[in-house]
Every structure is written in structure tokens, then in C-alpha cells.
């Protein structure tokens, strides 16, 4: 019989070796799980049992919001509703210094709530706003930085497909986690706005002013009523339905997807081509997410069956350390992993280990899940290999270097770290809304 650390090293080592050989993450987990089941669960019979258990995890009703939230975001993107909302916010801000940077945060926050996709938000904002900001003389820290920061908001502001996936893997209340992200998400957006204001005060030339056609009060009201309120209203209805107990997260996701399609039809932008692209995009990510759930479910069972989970928890809690230092250690591990791995792979590796450890330390699972989401959000833009950094490089104008992108991201990474500190000091920021859920 193996010691717990030998079992842990065997399971993780197999996964890392297969990933290093170029095998896709989901397939690497599946192969390692089959190998581990053969060793720890009695050969062929153990493998069959493990696969049956994994397939059972895919039948969970809790997974339904993932494809629906993804479809909602894809329709919002491909039908041009996102562009309408950004143009409206742009017109409302007038000659405000750094106006397009504020548009990025305000419009991006709205887009994040509807898309739930960080990569989608970054790709849209980068292709839509960076060329225009560069043409107006904006420096990279004022154009690229806010987009990188706002793209990460999609992780914590509901509806977030990644939050649904994390809640499913960790076996916690999906609706409570989605609602827990509202106040921290709005607080993070406020920190971004403050950062832009400080940057414009320190260096006014970073965002030169330019002439814009003034709008009458009537024209502003029309923009708000036509191009902003309907889009944001979809998000408000989704959250209200979950908080009021009117609908489950799955039902709310279905209403959200239907609502965005109705809006697109009203604006006459719901074409067959847009619908086809939306379905293809949602299906592609959904299949990957389901493979991830399958791999995580079987991996968690192997960790428990081999004794690795219990051994690791006993070892970690055996140190005479305050729980907050253990929390910071787990947070640091996520940041380091984020430099080299994408977020779903990190969740696969860490959720089976970190959540039992966090519960043994007495942490609220919803609060800890939000801390973990923030770590994933920060790691999205952590140099040198944060995923959003490369998404931005792909849509940024020619001549933009990775160094430019790294430097632009740093102030917004600090904003996220400030929010993490506030959540540690004042947990009610995250738990106040879910407690009434």
C-alpha cells in the first residue's frame, strides 16, 4: 500500500508528464485517472467503476447553466448588441478626459455580465476600442490596461460560466456563488475607474481630449432607453429571478439566453449566420467544460480512494500556522500556476485538494470559491503567460509588443489584489447577498 504522498505524486506526476508531451488537458486527466484506477481500485473492474461514476457526474442538472450562459454571451457578441451598448456609453460621456478608457470599464462591465466569457470580452473590447484609442493618441496603459482588467470581470460578475463550473466541481450552491460575485465585481469595476482617473491626473497626455458632437438631453435619454437599459436589464432580471427564488440558476440561464435572442430579433440583428456562429461557439466551449467535469469527478474519487486527500489535509493542517497564512499559500499557488496554465486546468488540479483543505480550516465555501475565482481572474493577466495577455496580443494593432501589454496590465492586477485583501478583512462583502439567497 502506497503512502499518501506517493499516491499524490503518482497521480499528479502522470498528468504533468502527459501534458508536457502535448496531450490536451482533459485527455491527460482521463488517461491519468484510468491509470490510477487500475492501480488503486483493482484493475479493470476499478476502471469500469470509475468511468461509470464519471459519466454520472455529467448527468447533473447543475451543469445546465454552462451552455445556456455561453450561448447568451455568444449571441450578444455575434449579433452586435455589444457594439450598440458601447457606442451608447461613448456618446453619453461627452468630453470627459480619458473617456474611452471609462467606456471600456463601464461597457466592459455590462458586457461581462452578459457574456460570462473573459476571452470573449477581451477579444471584443480589444478589436473594437484599441485601434480607436490609438488613433486618438491614447497610450497603451490607457487603452490596453482597462481592457485586460475588465475582461477578467466576466469571471466573478454573474452570469459567469466559469463560476458555474467551479461551483459544480466543488459541489457548492451555484446560485449563491453567482450572487456572491455581484458586490465584489462592482467594487472591482470602481477600483478600475479610480485607477483610470489617477492615471489621467498624473499624465494628462496619456489620454488626450478631442472634440465630440454634443448630445441633447432627449438624445441621451433615447440612447439609455434603446441601447443600454434593455441589455443591462437582462442581467438584472436573471439575478433578481435567482435571488427571489423564482427560478433556479439553470432556469434563469434559459431565460437569459431567450431574452438576448429576443432583443437581437427586436433590433433585427438575429440572422441565421449570427445564430450559427453563436451555437458553434457555445457548443465548442461546452464540450470542453463537460470533459473537464468528467476528469475532475474521477480525479477527486481517486484522490479520496488512494488516501491522498486525507493525507494532504492532515499534513497541511499539522503545521502550526494561522488559517490566513494557509489561505495566502493556496492563493500564491494559483498565481504561480496561472503563469503557465490556463484556468480550467488549474481548477482541475486544485479544486479536489484546496476545497477540502479550506473546509478543514473553517472557511466558508462560497467565500473561498470567490477568493479562488479572483485568483483565477488575476492569473488571466499574470505575466508572462496569462491567457488574456495573448488574446490581447492577437487583436492589438501591429507594433504592440508583449512588454507593452505586461506593463499595461500591472495597475489593474493591483486593483484585484486590493479587492482580495478587502475580502479577507471583510468577508461580509461576499457573503451579505448570498445569506439572503
C-alpha positions in Angstrom: 0.0 0.0 0.0 1.4 3.4 -1.0 1.8 6.3 1.3 -0.5 9.2 0.6 2.4 11.4 -0.8 3.5 8.6 -3.1 -0.1 8.3 -4.4 -0.4 12.1 -4.9 3.0 12.2 -6.7 2.0 9.3 -9.0 -1.3 10.9 -10.0 0.0 14.5 -10.4 3.2 13.3 -12.0 1.3 11.3 -14.6 -0.8 14.3 -15.5 2.1 16.7 -15.8 4.2 14.3 -17.9 1.3 13.7 -20.3 0.6 17.5 -20.6 4.4 18.1 -21.2 4.2 15.6 -24.1 1.5 17.8 -25.7 -1.6 15.8 -24.7 -4.8 18.0 -24.3 -5.5 18.7 -20.6 -8.9 16.8 -20.5 -7.4 13.8 -22.2 -4.3 13.9 -19.9 -6.6 13.8 -16.9 -8.7 11.0 -18.3 -5.6 8.9 -19.1 -4.1 9.5 -15.6 -7.4 8.6 -14.0 -7.6 5.3 -15.8 -4.0 4.5 -14.9 -4.7 5.5 -11.3 -7.9 3.4 -11.1 -6.1 0.4 -12.4 -3.5 0.7 -9.6 -5.7 1.8 -6.7 -9.1 0.3 -7.5 -8.3 -3.2 -8.6 -7.6 -3.3 -12.3 -10.2 -3.5 -14.9 -13.2 -3.6 -12.5 -11.9 -0.4 -10.9 -11.6 1.4 -14.2 -15.1 0.5 -15.2 -16.5 1.7 -11.8 -14.5 4.9 -12.1 -15.8 5.6 -15.7 -19.4 4.9 -14.6 -19.1 7.4 -11.7 -17.6 10.0 -14.1 -20.5 9.6 -16.5 -22.9 10.0 -13.6 -21.3 13.4 -12.8 -22.2 14.6 -16.4 -25.9 14.0 -15.8 -26.1 16.6 -13.1 -28.8 19.3 -13.6 -26.3 21.8 -12.1 -24.3 21.7 -15.4 -27.2 23.1 -17.5 -26.4 26.8 -16.9 -23.0 26.5 -18.6 -24.1 26.0 -22.2 -27.0 28.5 -21.7 -24.8 31.2 -20.3 -22.3 30.6 -23.1 -25.0 30.8 -25.7 -26.3 34.1 -24.2 -22.8 35.6 -24.5 -22.2 34.4 -28.0 -25.5 35.8 -29.2 -24.8 39.1 -27.5 -21.4 39.2 -29.3 -22.2 38.0 -32.8 -25.5 40.0 -33.2 -23.8 43.3 -32.5 -25.7 44.1 -29.3 -22.4 44.6 -27.5 -21.3 47.2 -30.1 -24.6 49.1 -29.7 -24.1 49.3 -25.9 -20.5 50.6 -26.2 -21.4 53.2 -28.7 -24.2 54.5 -26.5 -22.0 54.8 -23.4 -19.4 56.5 -25.6 -21.9 59.1 -26.6 -23.1 59.8 -23.0 -19.7 60.5 -21.6 -19.0 63.5 -23.8 -15.6 65.2 -23.4 -14.6 63.5 -20.1 -10.8 63.1 -20.0 -9.9 59.5 -20.7 -13.4 59.0 -22.0 -12.7 55.9 -24.0 -11.0 54.2 -21.0 -14.1 54.8 -18.9 -16.2 53.5 -21.8 -14.1 50.3 -21.7 -14.7 49.7 -18.0 -18.4 50.7 -18.0 -19.3 49.0 -21.2 -17.0 46.1 -20.5 -18.7 45.5 -17.1 -22.0 45.4 -18.8 -20.6 43.0 -21.5 -19.0 40.8 -18.8 -22.4 40.4 -17.1 -24.0 39.2 -20.3 -21.2 37.2 -21.8 -19.6 35.4 -18.8 -16.6 35.0 -21.1 -13.3 36.7 -20.3 -11.8 35.8 -23.6 -14.9 37.0 -25.5 -14.9 40.3 -23.6 -11.2 40.9 -24.2 -11.4 40.0 -27.9 -14.4 42.3 -28.4 -13.1 45.2 -26.5 -9.6 44.8 -28.0 -10.7 44.7 -31.6 -13.4 47.4 -31.1 -11.7 50.0 -28.9 -7.9 49.7 -29.0 -7.5 50.9 -32.7 -9.8 53.8 -32.0 -8.0 54.8 -28.8 -4.6 54.6 -30.5 -5.9 56.8 -33.3 -6.9 59.3 -30.7 -3.4 59.3 -29.1 -4.1 57.2 -26.1 -1.1 55.5 -24.5 -1.0 51.7 -24.0 -1.7 51.9 -20.3 -4.9 53.8 -21.0 -6.1 51.6 -23.9 -4.9 48.0 -23.2 -4.8 48.1 -19.4 -8.6 48.7 -18.8 -9.5 46.0 -21.4 -7.3 43.4 -19.7 -8.8 44.3 -16.3 -12.4 44.4 -17.4 -12.1 41.1 -19.3 -11.4 39.4 -16.0 -14.7 40.8 -14.5 -16.6 38.2 -16.5 -15.2 35.6 -14.1 -16.9 37.0 -11.0 -19.9 39.0 -12.1 -22.9 36.9 -12.8 -23.7 35.2 -15.0 -20.2 33.6 -15.1 -19.8 30.2 -16.8 -16.5 29.7 -15.0 -18.2 30.3 -11.6 -20.9 27.7 -12.5 -18.1 25.2 -13.4 -16.2 25.9 -10.2 -19.3 25.5 -8.1 -20.1 22.2 -9.9 -16.6 20.9 -9.3 -16.6 22.0 -5.7 -20.2 20.8 -5.0 -21.4 24.1 -3.7 -24.5 26.2 -4.3 -24.3 27.6 -7.8 -26.8 30.4 -7.3 -25.2 31.5 -4.1 -21.7 31.8 -5.7 -23.1 33.7 -8.7 -24.8 36.2 -6.4 -21.7 36.5 -4.1 -19.8 37.9 -7.1 -22.1 41.0 -7.5 -20.8 43.3 -4.9 -17.1 42.4 -5.3 -17.5 42.7 -9.1 -18.9 46.2 -8.9 -16.3 47.1 -6.3 -13.5 45.9 -8.7 -15.0 47.9 -11.5 -15.0 51.0 -9.2 -11.3 50.4 -8.4 -10.6 50.3 -12.2 -12.4 53.6 -12.7 -10.4 55.2 -9.8 -7.2 53.8 -11.4 -8.0 55.5 -14.7 -8.8 58.8 -13.0 -5.5 58.7 -11.2 -3.6 57.9 -14.4 -5.2 60.8 -16.2 -4.3 63.2 -13.4 -0.7 62.0 -13.3 -0.2 62.1 -17.1 -2.9 64.1 -18.9 -1.2 63.3 -22.2 -1.9 59.6 -21.8 -5.5 60.3 -22.9 -5.6 63.5 -25.0 -9.1 65.2 -25.2 -10.8 65.6 -28.5 -13.9 67.3 -29.9 -17.1 65.3 -29.9 -20.6 66.4 -31.1 -22.7 67.3 -28.0 -25.9 65.4 -27.4 -29.2 66.9 -26.3 -30.9 65.6 -23.2 -33.5 63.9 -25.3 -30.8 62.2 -27.4 -29.1 60.9 -24.2 -32.4 59.5 -22.9 -33.0 57.7 -26.2 -29.5 56.2 -26.1 -30.1 55.0 -22.5 -33.6 53.6 -23.2 -32.7 52.0 -26.5 -29.2 50.7 -26.3 -28.3 50.3 -22.6 -31.3 49.5 -20.4 -32.5 46.5 -22.5 -29.1 44.9 -22.4 -28.4 45.5 -18.7 -32.0 44.7 -17.9 -31.4 41.1 -19.0 -28.7 40.7 -16.3 -30.8 42.4 -13.7 -33.8 40.1 -14.4 -31.5 37.0 -14.2 -30.1 38.0 -10.8 -33.5 39.0 -9.5 -35.0 35.7 -10.5 -32.3 33.8 -8.7 -32.4 36.0 -5.6 -36.2 36.0 -5.4 -36.4 32.2 -5.6 -38.4 32.5 -8.8 -36.0 30.4 -10.9 -33.1 28.1 -10.4 -29.7 29.1 -11.9 -30.5 26.7 -14.8 -33.9 28.3 -15.4 -32.5 31.8 -15.1 -29.8 31.0 -17.6 -32.5 29.7 -20.1 -34.5 33.0 -19.6 -31.3 35.0 -20.1 -30.4 33.2 -23.4 -34.0 33.7 -24.6 -34.0 37.3 -23.6 -30.8 38.2 -25.5 -32.3 36.4 -28.6 -35.5 38.4 -28.3 -33.5 41.6 -28.1 -31.4 40.7 -31.1 -34.7 39.9 -33.0 -36.2 43.3 -32.0 -33.1 45.1 -33.3 -33.3 42.9 -36.5 -29.7 41.5 -36.0 -30.6 37.9 -35.2 -29.5 36.4 -38.6 -29.0 32.8 -39.4 -25.3 33.4 -39.7 -25.1 35.0 -36.3 -27.1 32.3 -34.7 -25.0 29.6 -36.3 -21.7 31.2 -35.1 -23.2 31.6 -31.6 -24.3 27.9 -31.4 -20.9 26.7 -32.7 -19.0 28.9 -30.1 -21.2 27.8 -27.2 -21.0 24.1 -28.2 -17.2 24.1 -28.6 -16.7 25.5 -25.0 -19.4 23.4 -23.5 -17.9 20.1 -24.8 -14.5 21.1 -23.3 -16.2 22.0 -20.0 -18.0 18.7 -19.8 -14.8 16.8 -20.4 -13.3 18.9 -17.6 -16.1 17.9 -15.2 -15.7 14.3 -16.1 -12.0 14.4 -15.5 -12.4 16.3 -12.2 -15.1 14.0 -10.8 -12.9 10.9 -11.4 -9.8 12.6 -10.2 -11.5 13.6 -6.9 -12.6 10.0 -6.4 -9.1 8.7 -7.0 -7.7 11.3 -4.5 -10.1 10.1 -1.9 -9.7 6.3 -2.6 -5.9 6.4 -2.5 -5.9 8.4 0.7 -4.0 11.3 -0.9 -6.7 13.9 0.0 -6.9 12.9 3.7 -3.1 12.7 3.9 -2.6 16.0 2.3 -5.1 17.7 4.6 -3.6 16.2 7.7 -0.1 17.2 6.6 -1.1 20.8 5.8 -3.2 21.3 9.0 -0.4 19.8 11.0 1.7 22.9 10.7 1.2 25.5 13.5 0.1 28.2 11.0 -2.8 30.6 11.2 -5.6 29.7 8.6 -5.0 33.0 6.8 -1.4 32.0 6.0 -2.6 28.8 4.6 -5.1 30.8 2.5 -2.3 33.0 1.2 -0.2 30.0 0.4 -3.1 28.5 -1.7 -3.6 31.9 -3.4 0.1 32.1 -4.2 0.0 28.6 -5.7 -2.9 29.6 -8.0 -1.0 32.7 -9.2 2.1 30.7 -10.0 0.1 28.1 -11.8 -1.6 30.9 -13.8 1.7 31.9 -15.3 1.9 28.5 -17.1 -1.5 27.0 -17.3 -5.0 28.1 -18.4 -7.7 28.5 -15.7 -9.8 25.3 -16.3 -6.6 23.2 -16.0 -5.8 25.0 -12.7 -9.3 24.2 -11.4 -8.9 20.6 -12.3 -5.6 20.3 -10.4 -6.5 22.4 -7.3 -10.3 22.1 -6.5 -10.0 18.4 -5.3 -7.2 19.5 -3.0 -7.9 23.1 -1.9 -11.6 22.9 -1.1 -11.4 20.0 1.4 -8.4 21.9 3.0 -10.3 25.2 3.1 -13.3 23.5 4.8 -11.0 21.9 7.3 -9.6 25.4 8.2 -13.2 26.6 8.8 -13.6 28.8 5.7 -17.0 29.4 4.2 -17.1 27.5 0.9 -18.8 30.3 -1.0 -16.3 32.9 0.2 -13.4 30.6 -0.6 -14.8 29.9 -4.0 -14.9 33.7 -4.7 -11.3 34.1 -3.5 -10.4 31.3 -5.9 -12.2 33.0 -8.8 -10.3 36.2 -8.1 -7.0 34.3 -8.1 -8.1 32.8 -11.5 -9.0 36.4 -12.7 -5.6 37.7 -11.6 -3.8 34.8 -13.2 -5.6 35.6 -16.5 -3.3 38.7 -16.8 -0.3 37.5 -14.8 2.9 37.8 -17.0 4.5 36.0 -18.7 1.8 33.5 -19.9 -1.6 34.9 -18.7 -4.2 33.8 -21.3 -5.8 37.2 -21.7 -2.3 38.7 -22.5 -2.1 36.5 -25.6 -5.7 37.2 -26.6 -4.9 40.9 -26.4 -1.8 40.4 -28.5 -3.9 38.7 -31.1 -6.3 41.6 -31.5 -4.0 44.6 -30.7 -2.7 46.8 -33.6 0.5 45.9 -35.3 3.6 47.0 -33.4 2.2 46.3 -29.9 4.8 44.3 -28.0 4.2 41.8 -25.2 6.2 44.2 -22.9 3.6 47.0 -23.7 0.8 44.6 -22.7 2.6 43.4 -19.5 3.1 47.0 -18.3 -0.4 48.0 -19.1 -1.8 45.1 -17.0 0.1 45.7 -13.8 -2.0 48.6 -12.3 -5.2 46.5 -12.8 -3.6 43.5 -11.2 -3.0 45.6 -8.1 -6.7 46.6 -8.1 -7.6 42.9 -8.0 -5.1 42.3 -5.2 -6.7 45.1 -3.2 -10.1 43.5 -3.6 -8.7 40.2 -2.3 -7.3 42.0 0.8 -10.7 43.6 1.4 -12.5 40.3 1.2 -10.1 38.7 3.7 -10.6 41.6 6.1 -14.3 42.0 5.5 -15.8 38.6 4.4 -19.3 40.1 4.5 -18.6 41.9 1.2 -19.0 38.5 -0.5 -21.4 36.8 1.9 -24.0 39.5 2.6 -26.1 38.9 -0.6 -25.9 35.0 -0.6 -27.0 34.9 3.1 -30.4 36.2 2.0 -30.5 33.9 -1.0 
